[in-house]
């Protein structure tokens, strides 16, 4: 089983493999000139910071604390969840 700590120390290419093959895409949000894609895998969340201008991933951030989801809360529609 993959842990958050193990994921954090993986090489960039291995992180990309985890996201591609084990990650479940949840949503995206804009951040300045980037798009931030949110995934869930193995009990933690993964953010992928992508620059459309440079056409590359700038950073990958992983977390397991609910506070990390704060930037996504305004994207969730409660009525949509209830239907």
C-alpha positions in Angstrom: 0.0 0.0 0.0 1.3 3.4 -0.9 1.4 6.0 1.9 1.4 9.8 1.7 5.0 9.9 3.0 6.2 7.4 0.4 4.5 9.4 -2.4 6.0 12.6 -1.3 9.6 11.3 -1.7 9.0 9.6 -5.0 10.7 10.9 -8.2 8.5 13.1 -10.3 7.9 10.5 -13.0 6.8 7.9 -10.4 4.3 10.4 -9.0 2.9 10.9 -12.5 2.5 7.1 -12.8 0.6 7.0 -9.5 -1.7 9.8 -10.6 -2.3 8.2 -14.1 -2.9 4.6 -13.0 -4.2 4.9 -9.4 -5.6 8.4 -9.1 -9.3 9.3 -9.3 -9.9 12.7 -10.9 -12.1 14.8 -8.7 -12.1 18.4 -10.0 -10.0 21.4 -11.1 -9.7 25.0 -10.2 -7.9 28.0 -11.7 -4.9 29.5 -9.9 -3.3 32.5 -11.5 -2.0 31.3 -14.9 -2.3 27.6 -13.9 -4.9 24.9 -13.7 -4.9 22.8 -10.5 -6.2 19.3 -10.9 -7.4 17.4 -7.8 -7.1 13.6 -7.6 -7.6 11.1 -4.8 -5.5 8.0 -4.5 -4.6 5.6 -1.7 -6.2 7.6 1.1 -4.8 11.0 0.2 -5.4 13.9 -2.2 -3.0 15.0 -4.9 -2.9 18.4 -6.6 -1.3 18.8 -10.0 -0.4 22.3 -10.9 -0.3 22.6 -14.7 0.7 25.6 -16.8 -1.2 25.8 -20.1 1.2 28.5 -21.3 4.3 26.3 -20.8 2.3 23.1 -21.4 3.9 21.3 -18.5 3.3 20.3 -14.9 4.9 22.8 -12.6 4.4 21.0 -9.2 2.7 18.1 -7.6 1.4 18.5 -4.0 -0.1 15.7 -1.8 -2.0 16.0 1.4 -4.4 14.1 3.7 -5.8 16.9 5.9 -9.3 18.3 5.1 -8.0 21.8 5.3 -6.2 21.2 2.0 -9.6 21.0 0.3 -10.6 24.5 1.3 -9.8 26.0 -2.2 -12.3 23.6 -3.8 -15.3 24.2 -1.5 -16.8 27.0 -3.6 -16.9 24.6 -6.6 -19.2 22.1 -4.8 -22.9 22.5 -5.3 -24.9 21.0 -2.5 -28.1 20.8 -4.5 -26.3 18.8 -7.1 -25.0 16.4 -4.4 -28.5 15.9 -3.1 -30.1 15.0 -6.5 
